[in-house]
Amino acid sequence: MEEVIQQIEANLTTIEKELQNSKINLIKPEGTFLVWLDFRNVFTNTKEMFEVITKKTKIAMSAGHWFGR
């Protein structure tokens, strides 16, 4: 289990470094391995955000709106 936690922490560190000089904000996970990214400083339109990210990068997304603002 310790190895899994170390790998998750290493992954989080990598993501933080990659996003350091970008407009994308990382919301640090609490009790999960899921990473939340805040694109509000990049896109003003949610539909455009989904189209650009899913079509150009082939990364699946979930809006997470059911979790609240």
Distance bins in CASP14 RR format, pairs under 12 A and 6 or more apart:
PFRMAT RR
TARGET T0000
AUTHOR 0000-0000-0000
RMODE 2
METHOD distances of the structure
MODEL  1
1 7 0 0 0 0 0 1 0 0 0 0 0
1 8 0 0 0 0 0 1 0 0 0 0 0
2 8 0 0 0 0 0 1 0 0 0 0 0
2 9 0 0 0 0 0 1 0 0 0 0 0
3 9 0 0 0 0 0 1 0 0 0 0 0
3 10 0 0 0 0 0 1 0 0 0 0 0
4 10 0 0 0 0 0 1 0 0 0 0 0
4 11 0 0 0 0 0 1 0 0 0 0 0
4 33 0 0 0 0 1 0 0 0 0 0 0
5 11 0 0 0 0 0 1 0 0 0 0 0
5 12 0 0 0 0 0 1 0 0 0 0 0
5 29 0 0 0 0 0 1 0 0 0 0 0
5 31 0 0 0 0 0 1 0 0 0 0 0
5 33 0 0 0 0 1 0 0 0 0 0 0
6 12 0 0 0 0 0 1 0 0 0 0 0
6 13 0 0 0 0 0 1 0 0 0 0 0
7 13 0 0 0 0 0 1 0 0 0 0 0
7 14 0 0 0 0 0 1 0 0 0 0 0
7 33 0 0 0 0 1 0 0 0 0 0 0
8 14 0 0 0 0 0 1 0 0 0 0 0
8 15 0 0 0 0 0 1 0 0 0 0 0
8 28 0 0 0 0 0 1 0 0 0 0 0
8 29 0 0 0 0 1 0 0 0 0 0 0
8 31 0 0 0 0 1 0 0 0 0 0 0
8 32 0 0 0 0 1 0 0 0 0 0 0
8 33 1 0 1 0 0 0 0 0 0 0 0
8 34 0 0 0 0 0 1 0 0 0 0 0
8 35 0 0 0 0 1 0 0 0 0 0 0
9 15 0 0 0 0 0 1 0 0 0 0 0
9 16 0 0 0 0 0 1 0 0 0 0 0
9 28 0 0 0 0 0 1 0 0 0 0 0
9 29 0 0 0 0 0 1 0 0 0 0 0
9 33 0 0 0 0 0 1 0 0 0 0 0
9 35 0 0 0 0 0 1 0 0 0 0 0
10 16 0 0 0 0 0 1 0 0 0 0 0
10 17 0 0 0 0 0 1 0 0 0 0 0
10 33 0 0 0 0 0 1 0 0 0 0 0
11 17 0 0 0 0 0 1 0 0 0 0 0
11 18 0 0 0 0 0 1 0 0 0 0 0
11 26 0 0 0 0 0 1 0 0 0 0 0
11 29 0 0 0 0 0 1 0 0 0 0 0
11 33 0 0 0 0 1 0 0 0 0 0 0
11 34 0 0 0 0 0 1 0 0 0 0 0
11 35 0 0 0 0 1 0 0 0 0 0 0
12 18 0 0 0 0 0 1 0 0 0 0 0
12 19 0 0 0 0 0 1 0 0 0 0 0
12 26 0 0 0 0 1 0 0 0 0 0 0
12 27 0 0 0 0 0 1 0 0 0 0 0
12 28 1 0 0 1 0 0 0 0 0 0 0
12 29 1 0 0 1 0 0 0 0 0 0 0
12 30 0 0 0 0 0 1 0 0 0 0 0
12 31 0 0 0 0 0 1 0 0 0 0 0
12 32 0 0 0 0 0 1 0 0 0 0 0
12 33 0 0 0 0 1 0 0 0 0 0 0
12 34 0 0 0 0 0 1 0 0 0 0 0
12 35 1 0 0 1 0 0 0 0 0 0 0
12 36 0 0 0 0 0 1 0 0 0 0 0
13 19 0 0 0 0 0 1 0 0 0 0 0
13 20 0 0 0 0 0 1 0 0 0 0 0
13 26 0 0 0 0 0 1 0 0 0 0 0
13 28 0 0 0 0 0 1 0 0 0 0 0
13 35 0 0 0 0 0 1 0 0 0 0 0
14 20 0 0 0 0 0 1 0 0 0 0 0
14 26 0 0 0 0 0 1 0 0 0 0 0
14 35 0 0 0 0 0 1 0 0 0 0 0
15 22 0 0 0 0 0 1 0 0 0 0 0
15 24 0 0 0 0 1 0 0 0 0 0 0
15 25 0 0 0 0 0 1 0 0 0 0 0
15 26 1 0 0 1 0 0 0 0 0 0 0
15 27 0 0 0 0 0 1 0 0 0 0 0
15 28 0 0 0 0 1 0 0 0 0 0 0
15 29 0 0 0 0 0 1 0 0 0 0 0
15 33 0 0 0 0 0 1 0 0 0 0 0
15 34 0 0 0 0 0 1 0 0 0 0 0
15 35 1 0 0 1 0 0 0 0 0 0 0
15 36 0 0 0 0 0 1 0 0 0 0 0
15 37 0 0 0 0 1 0 0 0 0 0 0
16 22 0 0 0 0 0 1 0 0 0 0 0
16 24 0 0 0 0 0 1 0 0 0 0 0
16 25 0 0 0 0 0 1 0 0 0 0 0
16 26 1 0 1 0 0 0 0 0 0 0 0
16 27 0 0 0 0 0 1 0 0 0 0 0
16 28 0 0 0 0 1 0 0 0 0 0 0
16 29 0 0 0 0 0 1 0 0 0 0 0
16 35 0 0 0 0 1 0 0 0 0 0 0
16 37 0 0 0 0 0 1 0 0 0 0 0
17 26 0 0 0 0 0 1 0 0 0 0 0
18 24 0 0 0 0 1 0 0 0 0 0 0
18 26 0 0 0 0 1 0 0 0 0 0 0
18 35 0 0 0 0 0 1 0 0 0 0 0
18 37 0 0 0 0 0 1 0 0 0 0 0
19 25 1 0 0 1 0 0 0 0 0 0 0
19 26 1 0 1 0 0 0 0 0 0 0 0
19 27 0 0 0 0 0 1 0 0 0 0 0
19 28 0 0 0 0 0 1 0 0 0 0 0
19 35 0 0 0 0 1 0 0 0 0 0 0
19 36 0 0 0 0 0 1 0 0 0 0 0
19 37 1 0 0 1 0 0 0 0 0 0 0
19 38 0 0 0 0 1 0 0 0 0 0 0
19 39 0 0 0 0 0 1 0 0 0 0 0
19 41 0 0 0 0 0 1 0 0 0 0 0
19 42 0 0 0 0 0 1 0 0 0 0 0
20 26 0 0 0 0 1 0 0 0 0 0 0
22 37 0 0 0 0 1 0 0 0 0 0 0
22 38 0 0 0 0 0 1 0 0 0 0 0
22 39 0 0 0 0 0 1 0 0 0 0 0
22 41 0 0 0 0 1 0 0 0 0 0 0
22 42 0 0 0 0 1 0 0 0 0 0 0
23 37 0 0 0 0 0 1 0 0 0 0 0
23 38 0 0 0 0 1 0 0 0 0 0 0
23 39 0 0 0 0 1 0 0 0 0 0 0
23 40 0 0 0 0 1 0 0 0 0 0 0
23 41 1 1 0 0 0 0 0 0 0 0 0
23 42 1 0 1 0 0 0 0 0 0 0 0
23 43 0 0 0 0 1 0 0 0 0 0 0
23 44 0 0 0 0 0 1 0 0 0 0 0
24 35 0 0 0 0 0 1 0 0 0 0 0
24 36 0 0 0 0 0 1 0 0 0 0 0
24 37 1 0 1 0 0 0 0 0 0 0 0
24 38 1 0 0 1 0 0 0 0 0 0 0
24 39 1 0 1 0 0 0 0 0 0 0 0
24 40 0 0 0 0 1 0 0 0 0 0 0
24 41 1 0 0 1 0 0 0 0 0 0 0
24 42 1 0 0 1 0 0 0 0 0 0 0
24 43 0 0 0 0 0 1 0 0 0 0 0
24 49 0 0 0 0 0 1 0 0 0 0 0
24 53 0 0 0 0 0 1 0 0 0 0 0
25 35 0 0 0 0 0 1 0 0 0 0 0
25 36 0 0 0 0 1 0 0 0 0 0 0
25 37 1 0 0 1 0 0 0 0 0 0 0
25 38 1 0 1 0 0 0 0 0 0 0 0
25 39 0 0 0 0 1 0 0 0 0 0 0
25 40 1 0 0 1 0 0 0 0 0 0 0
25 41 1 0 0 1 0 0 0 0 0 0 0
25 42 0 0 0 0 1 0 0 0 0 0 0
26 34 0 0 0 0 0 1 0 0 0 0 0
26 35 1 0 0 1 0 0 0 0 0 0 0
26 36 1 0 0 1 0 0 0 0 0 0 0
26 37 1 0 0 1 0 0 0 0 0 0 0
26 38 1 0 0 1 0 0 0 0 0 0 0
26 39 0 0 0 0 0 1 0 0 0 0 0
27 34 0 0 0 0 1 0 0 0 0 0 0
27 35 1 0 0 1 0 0 0 0 0 0 0
27 36 1 1 0 0 0 0 0 0 0 0 0
27 37 1 0 0 1 0 0 0 0 0 0 0
27 38 1 0 1 0 0 0 0 0 0 0 0
27 39 0 0 0 0 0 1 0 0 0 0 0
27 40 0 0 0 0 0 1 0 0 0 0 0
27 64 0 0 0 0 0 1 0 0 0 0 0
27 67 0 0 0 0 0 1 0 0 0 0 0
27 69 0 0 0 0 0 1 0 0 0 0 0
28 34 0 0 0 0 0 1 0 0 0 0 0
28 35 0 0 0 0 1 0 0 0 0 0 0
28 36 0 0 0 0 1 0 0 0 0 0 0
28 37 0 0 0 0 0 1 0 0 0 0 0
28 38 0 0 0 0 0 1 0 0 0 0 0
29 35 1 0 0 1 0 0 0 0 0 0 0
29 36 1 0 0 1 0 0 0 0 0 0 0
29 37 0 0 0 0 0 1 0 0 0 0 0
30 36 0 0 0 0 1 0 0 0 0 0 0
32 67 0 0 0 0 0 1 0 0 0 0 0
34 62 0 0 0 0 1 0 0 0 0 0 0
34 64 0 0 0 0 0 1 0 0 0 0 0
34 67 0 0 0 0 0 1 0 0 0 0 0
35 59 0 0 0 0 0 1 0 0 0 0 0
35 61 0 0 0 0 0 1 0 0 0 0 0
35 62 0 0 0 0 0 1 0 0 0 0 0
36 61 0 0 0 0 0 1 0 0 0 0 0
36 62 0 0 0 0 1 0 0 0 0 0 0
36 63 0 0 0 0 0 1 0 0 0 0 0
36 64 0 0 0 0 1 0 0 0 0 0 0
36 67 0 0 0 0 1 0 0 0 0 0 0
36 68 0 0 0 0 0 1 0 0 0 0 0
37 43 0 0 0 0 0 1 0 0 0 0 0
37 49 0 0 0 0 0 1 0 0 0 0 0
37 53 0 0 0 0 1 0 0 0 0 0 0
37 57 0 0 0 0 0 1 0 0 0 0 0
37 59 0 0 0 0 0 1 0 0 0 0 0
37 61 0 0 0 0 1 0 0 0 0 0 0
37 62 0 0 0 0 0 1 0 0 0 0 0
37 63 0 0 0 0 0 1 0 0 0 0 0
37 64 0 0 0 0 0 1 0 0 0 0 0
38 49 0 0 0 0 0 1 0 0 0 0 0
38 63 0 0 0 0 0 1 0 0 0 0 0
38 64 0 0 0 0 0 1 0 0 0 0 0
38 69 0 0 0 0 0 1 0 0 0 0 0
39 45 0 0 0 0 0 1 0 0 0 0 0
39 46 0 0 0 0 1 0 0 0 0 0 0
39 48 0 0 0 0 0 1 0 0 0 0 0
39 49 1 0 1 0 0 0 0 0 0 0 0
39 50 0 0 0 0 1 0 0 0 0 0 0
39 52 0 0 0 0 1 0 0 0 0 0 0
39 53 1 0 0 1 0 0 0 0 0 0 0
39 59 0 0 0 0 0 1 0 0 0 0 0
39 61 0 0 0 0 1 0 0 0 0 0 0
39 63 0 0 0 0 0 1 0 0 0 0 0
40 46 0 0 0 0 1 0 0 0 0 0 0
40 49 0 0 0 0 1 0 0 0 0 0 0
40 69 0 0 0 0 0 1 0 0 0 0 0
41 49 0 0 0 0 0 1 0 0 0 0 0
42 48 0 0 0 0 1 0 0 0 0 0 0
42 49 1 0 0 1 0 0 0 0 0 0 0
42 52 0 0 0 0 1 0 0 0 0 0 0
42 53 0 0 0 0 1 0 0 0 0 0 0
43 49 1 1 0 0 0 0 0 0 0 0 0
43 50 0 0 0 0 1 0 0 0 0 0 0
43 51 0 0 0 0 1 0 0 0 0 0 0
43 52 1 0 0 1 0 0 0 0 0 0 0
43 53 0 0 0 0 1 0 0 0 0 0 0
43 61 0 0 0 0 0 1 0 0 0 0 0
43 63 0 0 0 0 0 1 0 0 0 0 0
45 51 0 0 0 0 1 0 0 0 0 0 0
45 52 0 0 0 0 1 0 0 0 0 0 0
46 52 0 0 0 0 0 1 0 0 0 0 0
46 53 0 0 0 0 0 1 0 0 0 0 0
46 61 0 0 0 0 0 1 0 0 0 0 0
46 63 1 0 0 1 0 0 0 0 0 0 0
46 64 0 0 0 0 0 1 0 0 0 0 0
46 65 0 0 0 0 1 0 0 0 0 0 0
47 53 0 0 0 0 0 1 0 0 0 0 0
47 54 0 0 0 0 0 1 0 0 0 0 0
47 55 0 0 0 0 0 1 0 0 0 0 0
47 61 0 0 0 0 0 1 0 0 0 0 0
47 63 0 0 0 0 0 1 0 0 0 0 0
48 54 0 0 0 0 0 1 0 0 0 0 0
48 55 0 0 0 0 0 1 0 0 0 0 0
48 56 0 0 0 0 0 1 0 0 0 0 0
49 55 0 0 0 0 0 1 0 0 0 0 0
49 56 0 0 0 0 0 1 0 0 0 0 0
49 57 0 0 0 0 0 1 0 0 0 0 0
49 59 0 0 0 0 0 1 0 0 0 0 0
49 61 0 0 0 0 1 0 0 0 0 0 0
49 63 0 0 0 0 1 0 0 0 0 0 0
50 56 0 0 0 0 0 1 0 0 0 0 0
50 57 0 0 0 0 0 1 0 0 0 0 0
50 59 0 0 0 0 0 1 0 0 0 0 0
50 60 0 0 0 0 0 1 0 0 0 0 0
50 61 1 0 0 1 0 0 0 0 0 0 0
50 62 0 0 0 0 1 0 0 0 0 0 0
50 63 1 0 0 1 0 0 0 0 0 0 0
50 64 0 0 0 0 0 1 0 0 0 0 0
50 65 0 0 0 0 0 1 0 0 0 0 0
51 57 0 0 0 0 0 1 0 0 0 0 0
51 61 0 0 0 0 0 1 0 0 0 0 0
52 58 0 0 0 0 0 1 0 0 0 0 0
52 59 0 0 0 0 0 1 0 0 0 0 0
52 61 0 0 0 0 0 1 0 0 0 0 0
53 59 1 0 1 0 0 0 0 0 0 0 0
53 60 0 0 0 0 1 0 0 0 0 0 0
53 61 1 0 1 0 0 0 0 0 0 0 0
53 62 0 0 0 0 0 1 0 0 0 0 0
53 63 0 0 0 0 0 1 0 0 0 0 0
54 60 1 0 0 1 0 0 0 0 0 0 0
54 61 1 0 1 0 0 0 0 0 0 0 0
54 62 0 0 0 0 0 1 0 0 0 0 0
54 63 0 0 0 0 0 1 0 0 0 0 0
55 61 0 0 0 0 0 1 0 0 0 0 0
63 69 0 0 0 0 0 1 0 0 0 0 0
END
